[in-house]
Amino acid sequence: DNLLFAYFEYIGDDFAADMAKMAADPTTQEWWQVCTPLQDPLPTRAEGEWWATMDEVFHTD
């Protein structure tokens, strides 16, 4: 279905602040300008959300 997903493990204390810092980074903004036109967000995403949150199906270490 041409789905793209990302996986990461967050290590920090303030997710929202860290994501805001990343979003303010000029290099990140340049990368998003390249990638954004190549993506079609899912219609089921929350309002204002570009990426839809996925539920974890299984976890293994």
PyMOL Python script that loads the backbone (N, CA, C, O; Angstrom):
from pymol import cmd

cmd.read_pdbstr("""\
ATOM      1  N   ASP A   1       0.807  -1.203   0.000  1.00  0.00           N
ATOM      2  CA  ASP A   1       0.000   0.000   0.000  1.00  0.00           C
ATOM      3  C   ASP A   1       0.851   1.269   0.000  1.00  0.00           C
ATOM      4  O   ASP A   1       0.333   2.360   0.235  1.00  0.00           O
ATOM      5  N   ASN A   2       2.132   1.135  -0.257  1.00  0.00           N
ATOM      6  CA  ASN A   2       3.038   2.294  -0.276  1.00  0.00           C
ATOM      7  C   ASN A   2       3.039   3.054   1.041  1.00  0.00           C
ATOM      8  O   ASN A   2       2.964   4.283   1.056  1.00  0.00           O
ATOM      9  N   LEU A   3       3.124   2.323   2.143  1.00  0.00           N
ATOM     10  CA  LEU A   3       3.131   2.950   3.459  1.00  0.00           C
ATOM     11  C   LEU A   3       4.561   3.170   3.936  1.00  0.00           C
ATOM     12  O   LEU A   3       5.425   2.314   3.750  1.00  0.00           O
ATOM     13  N   LEU A   4       4.798   4.295   4.535  1.00  0.00           N
ATOM     14  CA  LEU A   4       6.084   4.642   5.114  1.00  0.00           C
ATOM     15  C   LEU A   4       5.881   4.789   6.610  1.00  0.00           C
ATOM     16  O   LEU A   4       4.930   5.431   7.055  1.00  0.00           O
ATOM     17  N   PHE A   5       6.778   4.190   7.387  1.00  0.00           N
ATOM     18  CA  PHE A   5       6.692   4.397   8.827  1.00  0.00           C
ATOM     19  C   PHE A   5       8.086   4.624   9.379  1.00  0.00           C
ATOM     20  O   PHE A   5       9.086   4.259   8.760  1.00  0.00           O
ATOM     21  N   ALA A   6       8.134   5.221  10.532  1.00  0.00           N
ATOM     22  CA  ALA A   6       9.400   5.486  11.204  1.00  0.00           C
ATOM     23  C   ALA A   6       9.344   4.874  12.595  1.00  0.00           C
ATOM     24  O   ALA A   6       8.281   4.758  13.205  1.00  0.00           O
ATOM     25  N   TYR A   7      10.500   4.494  13.069  1.00  0.00           N
ATOM     26  CA  TYR A   7      10.611   3.936  14.413  1.00  0.00           C
ATOM     27  C   TYR A   7      11.758   4.652  15.113  1.00  0.00           C
ATOM     28  O   TYR A   7      12.825   4.841  14.530  1.00  0.00           O
ATOM     29  N   PHE A   8      11.541   5.043  16.341  1.00  0.00           N
ATOM     30  CA  PHE A   8      12.631   5.584  17.142  1.00  0.00           C
ATOM     31  C   PHE A   8      12.319   5.354  18.608  1.00  0.00           C
ATOM     32  O   PHE A   8      11.162   5.204  18.998  1.00  0.00           O
ATOM     33  N   GLU A   9      13.367   5.328  19.408  1.00  0.00           N
ATOM     34  CA  GLU A   9      13.222   5.234  20.858  1.00  0.00           C
ATOM     35  C   GLU A   9      13.668   6.569  21.432  1.00  0.00           C
ATOM     36  O   GLU A   9      14.794   7.010  21.203  1.00  0.00           O
ATOM     37  N   TYR A  10      12.793   7.197  22.168  1.00  0.00           N
ATOM     38  CA  TYR A  10      13.073   8.510  22.740  1.00  0.00           C
ATOM     39  C   TYR A  10      13.734   8.350  24.100  1.00  0.00           C
ATOM     40  O   TYR A  10      13.248   7.617  24.962  1.00  0.00           O
ATOM     41  N   ILE A  11      14.844   9.043  24.277  1.00  0.00           N
ATOM     42  CA  ILE A  11      15.529   9.080  25.572  1.00  0.00           C
ATOM     43  C   ILE A  11      15.635  10.549  25.949  1.00  0.00           C
ATOM     44  O   ILE A  11      16.425  11.290  25.362  1.00  0.00           O
ATOM     45  N   GLY A  12      14.864  10.959  26.900  1.00  0.00           N
ATOM     46  CA  GLY A  12      14.864  12.361  27.306  1.00  0.00           C
ATOM     47  C   GLY A  12      13.812  12.591  28.368  1.00  0.00           C
ATOM     48  O   GLY A  12      13.179  11.652  28.851  1.00  0.00           O
ATOM     49  N   ASP A  13      13.635  13.840  28.720  1.00  0.00           N
ATOM     50  CA  ASP A  13      12.703  14.184  29.790  1.00  0.00           C
ATOM     51  C   ASP A  13      11.522  15.032  29.326  1.00  0.00           C
ATOM     52  O   ASP A  13      10.502  15.096  30.013  1.00  0.00           O
ATOM     53  N   ASP A  14      11.646  15.677  28.178  1.00  0.00           N
ATOM     54  CA  ASP A  14      10.591  16.580  27.714  1.00  0.00           C
ATOM     55  C   ASP A  14      10.412  16.401  26.207  1.00  0.00           C
ATOM     56  O   ASP A  14      11.015  17.119  25.410  1.00  0.00           O
ATOM     57  N   PHE A  15       9.580  15.439  25.832  1.00  0.00           N
ATOM     58  CA  PHE A  15       9.400  15.081  24.426  1.00  0.00           C
ATOM     59  C   PHE A  15       8.950  16.280  23.598  1.00  0.00           C
ATOM     60  O   PHE A  15       9.506  16.539  22.531  1.00  0.00           O
ATOM     61  N   ALA A  16       7.953  17.010  24.077  1.00  0.00           N
ATOM     62  CA  ALA A  16       7.421  18.146  23.311  1.00  0.00           C
ATOM     63  C   ALA A  16       8.496  19.206  23.075  1.00  0.00           C
ATOM     64  O   ALA A  16       8.621  19.724  21.966  1.00  0.00           O
ATOM     65  N   ALA A  17       9.263  19.527  24.099  1.00  0.00           N
ATOM     66  CA  ALA A  17      10.321  20.535  23.956  1.00  0.00           C
ATOM     67  C   ALA A  17      11.413  20.049  23.010  1.00  0.00           C
ATOM     68  O   ALA A  17      11.927  20.823  22.202  1.00  0.00           O
ATOM     69  N   ASP A  18      11.764  18.784  23.108  1.00  0.00           N
ATOM     70  CA  ASP A  18      12.799  18.240  22.229  1.00  0.00           C
ATOM     71  C   ASP A  18      12.336  18.200  20.777  1.00  0.00           C
ATOM     72  O   ASP A  18      13.128  18.457  19.871  1.00  0.00           O
ATOM     73  N   MET A  19      11.072  17.882  20.546  1.00  0.00           N
ATOM     74  CA  MET A  19      10.550  17.877  19.178  1.00  0.00           C
ATOM     75  C   MET A  19      10.481  19.302  18.622  1.00  0.00           C
ATOM     76  O   MET A  19      10.726  19.519  17.435  1.00  0.00           O
ATOM     77  N   ALA A  20      10.147  20.271  19.480  1.00  0.00           N
ATOM     78  CA  ALA A  20      10.118  21.673  19.052  1.00  0.00           C
ATOM     79  C   ALA A  20      11.524  22.151  18.689  1.00  0.00           C
ATOM     80  O   ALA A  20      11.707  22.886  17.718  1.00  0.00           O
ATOM     81  N   LYS A  21      12.507  21.733  19.470  1.00  0.00           N
ATOM     82  CA  LYS A  21      13.900  22.092  19.175  1.00  0.00           C
ATOM     83  C   LYS A  21      14.327  21.494  17.835  1.00  0.00           C
ATOM     84  O   LYS A  21      14.977  22.161  17.031  1.00  0.00           O
ATOM     85  N   MET A  22      13.962  20.246  17.602  1.00  0.00           N
ATOM     86  CA  MET A  22      14.297  19.605  16.336  1.00  0.00           C
ATOM     87  C   MET A  22      13.609  20.324  15.172  1.00  0.00           C
ATOM     88  O   MET A  22      14.221  20.541  14.126  1.00  0.00           O
ATOM     89  N   ALA A  23      12.349  20.690  15.354  1.00  0.00           N
ATOM     90  CA  ALA A  23      11.593  21.363  14.297  1.00  0.00           C
ATOM     91  C   ALA A  23      12.159  22.746  13.980  1.00  0.00           C
ATOM     92  O   ALA A  23      11.992  23.240  12.865  1.00  0.00           O
ATOM     93  N   ALA A  24      12.823  23.370  14.941  1.00  0.00           N
ATOM     94  CA  ALA A  24      13.404  24.696  14.733  1.00  0.00           C
ATOM     95  C   ALA A  24      14.772  24.636  14.051  1.00  0.00           C
ATOM     96  O   ALA A  24      15.301  25.666  13.632  1.00  0.00           O
ATOM     97  N   ASP A  25      15.338  23.454  13.941  1.00  0.00           N
ATOM     98  CA  ASP A  25      16.664  23.280  13.350  1.00  0.00           C
ATOM     99  C   ASP A  25      16.620  23.530  11.839  1.00  0.00           C
ATOM    100  O   ASP A  25      15.828  22.894  11.145  1.00  0.00           O
ATOM    101  N   PRO A  26      17.446  24.434  11.314  1.00  0.00           N
ATOM    102  CA  PRO A  26      17.408  24.751   9.878  1.00  0.00           C
ATOM    103  C   PRO A  26      17.679  23.549   8.970  1.00  0.00           C
ATOM    104  O   PRO A  26      17.064  23.432   7.910  1.00  0.00           O
ATOM    105  N   THR A  27      18.577  22.666   9.361  1.00  0.00           N
ATOM    106  CA  THR A  27      18.867  21.489   8.533  1.00  0.00           C
ATOM    107  C   THR A  27      17.669  20.558   8.488  1.00  0.00           C
ATOM    108  O   THR A  27      17.355  19.995   7.439  1.00  0.00           O
ATOM    109  N   THR A  28      16.999  20.393   9.621  1.00  0.00           N
ATOM    110  CA  THR A  28      15.790  19.571   9.655  1.00  0.00           C
ATOM    111  C   THR A  28      14.713  20.185   8.768  1.00  0.00           C
ATOM    112  O   THR A  28      14.029  19.471   8.034  1.00  0.00           O
ATOM    113  N   GLN A  29      14.561  21.497   8.831  1.00  0.00           N
ATOM    114  CA  GLN A  29      13.566  22.175   7.997  1.00  0.00           C
ATOM    115  C   GLN A  29      13.866  21.997   6.513  1.00  0.00           C
ATOM    116  O   GLN A  29      12.945  21.815   5.717  1.00  0.00           O
ATOM    117  N   GLU A  30      15.136  22.045   6.129  1.00  0.00           N
ATOM    118  CA  GLU A  30      15.509  21.806   4.731  1.00  0.00           C
ATOM    119  C   GLU A  30      15.149  20.384   4.311  1.00  0.00           C
ATOM    120  O   GLU A  30      14.629  20.161   3.218  1.00  0.00           O
ATOM    121  N   TRP A  31      15.432  19.426   5.190  1.00  0.00           N
ATOM    122  CA  TRP A  31      15.125  18.025   4.884  1.00  0.00           C
ATOM    123  C   TRP A  31      13.621  17.831   4.723  1.00  0.00           C
ATOM    124  O   TRP A  31      13.178  17.123   3.818  1.00  0.00           O
ATOM    125  N   TRP A  32      12.841  18.450   5.589  1.00  0.00           N
ATOM    126  CA  TRP A  32      11.384  18.337   5.493  1.00  0.00           C
ATOM    127  C   TRP A  32      10.872  18.939   4.183  1.00  0.00           C
ATOM    128  O   TRP A  32       9.916  18.426   3.602  1.00  0.00           O
ATOM    129  N   GLN A  33      11.497  20.014   3.716  1.00  0.00           N
ATOM    130  CA  GLN A  33      11.082  20.615   2.440  1.00  0.00           C
ATOM    131  C   GLN A  33      11.306  19.654   1.280  1.00  0.00           C
ATOM    132  O   GLN A  33      10.547  19.658   0.310  1.00  0.00           O
ATOM    133  N   VAL A  34      12.342  18.837   1.378  1.00  0.00           N
ATOM    134  CA  VAL A  34      12.611  17.837   0.343  1.00  0.00           C
ATOM    135  C   VAL A  34      11.615  16.684   0.441  1.00  0.00           C
ATOM    136  O   VAL A  34      11.079  16.234  -0.572  1.00  0.00           O
ATOM    137  N   CYS A  35      11.368  16.210   1.657  1.00  0.00           N
ATOM    138  CA  CYS A  35      10.565  14.996   1.868  1.00  0.00           C
ATOM    139  C   CYS A  35       9.054  15.214   1.839  1.00  0.00           C
ATOM    140  O   CYS A  35       8.317  14.350   1.364  1.00  0.00           O
ATOM    141  N   THR A  36       8.592  16.339   2.332  1.00  0.00           N
ATOM    142  CA  THR A  36       7.153  16.560   2.481  1.00  0.00           C
ATOM    143  C   THR A  36       6.360  16.375   1.187  1.00  0.00           C
ATOM    144  O   THR A  36       5.294  15.760   1.229  1.00  0.00           O
ATOM    145  N   PRO A  37       6.825  16.874   0.044  1.00  0.00           N
ATOM    146  CA  PRO A  37       6.037  16.676  -1.183  1.00  0.00           C
ATOM    147  C   PRO A  37       5.937  15.211  -1.621  1.00  0.00           C
ATOM    148  O   PRO A  37       5.100  14.867  -2.455  1.00  0.00           O
ATOM    149  N   LEU A  38       6.785  14.358  -1.063  1.00  0.00           N
ATOM    150  CA  LEU A  38       6.792  12.944  -1.436  1.00  0.00           C
ATOM    151  C   LEU A  38       5.872  12.107  -0.559  1.00  0.00           C
ATOM    152  O   LEU A  38       5.747  10.900  -0.766  1.00  0.00           O
ATOM    153  N   GLN A  39       5.232  12.735   0.411  1.00  0.00           N
ATOM    154  CA  GLN A  39       4.413  12.008   1.376  1.00  0.00           C
ATOM    155  C   GLN A  39       2.946  12.410   1.267  1.00  0.00           C
ATOM    156  O   GLN A  39       2.616  13.578   1.060  1.00  0.00           O
ATOM    157  N   ASP A  40       2.086  11.426   1.409  1.00  0.00           N
ATOM    158  CA  ASP A  40       0.647  11.659   1.502  1.00  0.00           C
ATOM    159  C   ASP A  40       0.205  11.200   2.881  1.00  0.00           C
ATOM    160  O   ASP A  40       0.205   9.998   3.149  1.00  0.00           O
ATOM    161  N   PRO A  41      -0.173  12.119   3.767  1.00  0.00           N
ATOM    162  CA  PRO A  41      -0.585  11.707   5.107  1.00  0.00           C
ATOM    163  C   PRO A  41      -1.848  10.856   5.061  1.00  0.00           C
ATOM    164  O   PRO A  41      -2.691  11.014   4.178  1.00  0.00           O
ATOM    165  N   LEU A  42      -1.962   9.954   6.025  1.00  0.00           N
ATOM    166  CA  LEU A  42      -3.134   9.085   6.100  1.00  0.00           C
ATOM    167  C   LEU A  42      -4.382   9.891   6.432  1.00  0.00           C
ATOM    168  O   LEU A  42      -4.312  10.830   7.226  1.00  0.00           O
ATOM    169  N   PRO A  43      -5.508   9.547   5.849  1.00  0.00           N
ATOM    170  CA  PRO A  43      -6.741  10.268   6.161  1.00  0.00           C
ATOM    171  C   PRO A  43      -7.216  10.025   7.594  1.00  0.00           C
ATOM    172  O   PRO A  43      -8.060  10.769   8.095  1.00  0.00           O
ATOM    173  N   THR A  44      -6.692   9.005   8.253  1.00  0.00           N
ATOM    174  CA  THR A  44      -7.117   8.676   9.618  1.00  0.00           C
ATOM    175  C   THR A  44      -6.292   9.387  10.682  1.00  0.00           C
ATOM    176  O   THR A  44      -6.516   9.169  11.873  1.00  0.00           O
ATOM    177  N   ARG A  45      -5.351  10.226  10.286  1.00  0.00           N
ATOM    178  CA  ARG A  45      -4.510  10.903  11.274  1.00  0.00           C
ATOM    179  C   ARG A  45      -5.338  11.929  12.046  1.00  0.00           C
ATOM    180  O   ARG A  45      -6.389  12.370  11.582  1.00  0.00           O
ATOM    181  N   ALA A  46      -4.857  12.294  13.209  1.00  0.00           N
ATOM    182  CA  ALA A  46      -5.534  13.313  14.012  1.00  0.00           C
ATOM    183  C   ALA A  46      -5.362  14.682  13.349  1.00  0.00           C
ATOM    184  O   ALA A  46      -4.406  14.901  12.606  1.00  0.00           O
ATOM    185  N   GLU A  47      -6.281  15.590  13.619  1.00  0.00           N
ATOM    186  CA  GLU A  47      -6.203  16.928  13.039  1.00  0.00           C
ATOM    187  C   GLU A  47      -4.903  17.606  13.463  1.00  0.00           C
ATOM    188  O   GLU A  47      -4.541  17.589  14.639  1.00  0.00           O
ATOM    189  N   GLY A  48      -4.215  18.194  12.512  1.00  0.00           N
ATOM    190  CA  GLY A  48      -2.949  18.855  12.789  1.00  0.00           C
ATOM    191  C   GLY A  48      -1.759  17.915  12.858  1.00  0.00           C
ATOM    192  O   GLY A  48      -0.631  18.363  13.060  1.00  0.00           O
ATOM    193  N   GLU A  49      -1.991  16.638  12.695  1.00  0.00           N
ATOM    194  CA  GLU A  49      -0.929  15.637  12.791  1.00  0.00           C
ATOM    195  C   GLU A  49      -0.461  15.263  11.385  1.00  0.00           C
ATOM    196  O   GLU A  49      -1.286  14.938  10.531  1.00  0.00           O
ATOM    197  N   TRP A  50       0.840  15.304  11.131  1.00  0.00           N
ATOM    198  CA  TRP A  50       1.346  14.878   9.829  1.00  0.00           C
ATOM    199  C   TRP A  50       1.522  13.371   9.829  1.00  0.00           C
ATOM    200  O   TRP A  50       1.046  12.680   8.928  1.00  0.00           O
ATOM    201  N   TRP A  51       2.201  12.872  10.835  1.00  0.00           N
ATOM    202  CA  TRP A  51       2.381  11.430  10.981  1.00  0.00           C
ATOM    203  C   TRP A  51       1.281  10.885  11.874  1.00  0.00           C
ATOM    204  O   TRP A  51       0.937  11.502  12.883  1.00  0.00           O
ATOM    205  N   ALA A  52       0.732   9.748  11.517  1.00  0.00           N
ATOM    206  CA  ALA A  52      -0.269   9.093  12.357  1.00  0.00           C
ATOM    207  C   ALA A  52       0.451   8.195  13.356  1.00  0.00           C
ATOM    208  O   ALA A  52       1.388   7.485  12.991  1.00  0.00           O
ATOM    209  N   THR A  53       0.027   8.223  14.588  1.00  0.00           N
ATOM    210  CA  THR A  53       0.618   7.381  15.615  1.00  0.00           C
ATOM    211  C   THR A  53       0.168   5.942  15.420  1.00  0.00           C
ATOM    212  O   THR A  53      -1.007   5.675  15.167  1.00  0.00           O
ATOM    213  N   MET A  54       1.111   5.022  15.539  1.00  0.00           N
ATOM    214  CA  MET A  54       0.797   3.597  15.397  1.00  0.00           C
ATOM    215  C   MET A  54       0.803   2.941  16.772  1.00  0.00           C
ATOM    216  O   MET A  54       1.556   3.343  17.659  1.00  0.00           O
ATOM    217  N   ASP A  55      -0.036   1.935  16.942  1.00  0.00           N
ATOM    218  CA  ASP A  55      -0.007   1.138  18.161  1.00  0.00           C
ATOM    219  C   ASP A  55       1.079   0.081  18.032  1.00  0.00           C
ATOM    220  O   ASP A  55       1.258  -0.511  16.968  1.00  0.00           O
ATOM    221  N   GLU A  56       1.801  -0.150  19.118  1.00  0.00           N
ATOM    222  CA  GLU A  56       2.826  -1.193  19.131  1.00  0.00           C
ATOM    223  C   GLU A  56       2.148  -2.557  19.070  1.00  0.00           C
ATOM    224  O   GLU A  56       1.256  -2.847  19.866  1.00  0.00           O
ATOM    225  N   VAL A  57       2.567  -3.381  18.137  1.00  0.00           N
ATOM    226  CA  VAL A  57       1.971  -4.706  17.961  1.00  0.00           C
ATOM    227  C   VAL A  57       2.703  -5.725  18.818  1.00  0.00           C
ATOM    228  O   VAL A  57       2.074  -6.557  19.472  1.00  0.00           O
ATOM    229  N   PHE A  58       4.024  -5.664  18.817  1.00  0.00           N
ATOM    230  CA  PHE A  58       4.817  -6.518  19.691  1.00  0.00           C
ATOM    231  C   PHE A  58       6.136  -5.828  19.967  1.00  0.00           C
ATOM    232  O   PHE A  58       6.530  -4.909  19.247  1.00  0.00           O
ATOM    233  N   HIS A  59       6.813  -6.268  21.002  1.00  0.00           N
ATOM    234  CA  HIS A  59       8.087  -5.676  21.396  1.00  0.00           C
ATOM    235  C   HIS A  59       9.036  -6.792  21.792  1.00  0.00           C
ATOM    236  O   HIS A  59       8.657  -7.724  22.501  1.00  0.00           O
ATOM    237  N   THR A  60      10.261  -6.689  21.332  1.00  0.00           N
ATOM    238  CA  THR A  60      11.286  -7.652  21.732  1.00  0.00           C
ATOM    239  C   THR A  60      12.604  -6.909  21.917  1.00  0.00           C
ATOM    240  O   THR A  60      12.900  -5.966  21.183  1.00  0.00           O
ATOM    241  N   ASP A  61      13.375  -7.326  22.878  1.00  0.00           N
ATOM    242  CA  ASP A  61      14.697  -6.715  23.122  1.00  0.00           C
ATOM    243  C   ASP A  61      15.788  -7.663  22.689  1.00  0.00           C
ATOM    244  O   ASP A  61      16.970  -7.340  22.809  1.00  0.00           O
TER     245      ASP A  61
END
""", "prot")
cmd.dss("prot")
cmd.show_as("cartoon", "prot")
cmd.util.cbc("prot")
cmd.orient("prot")
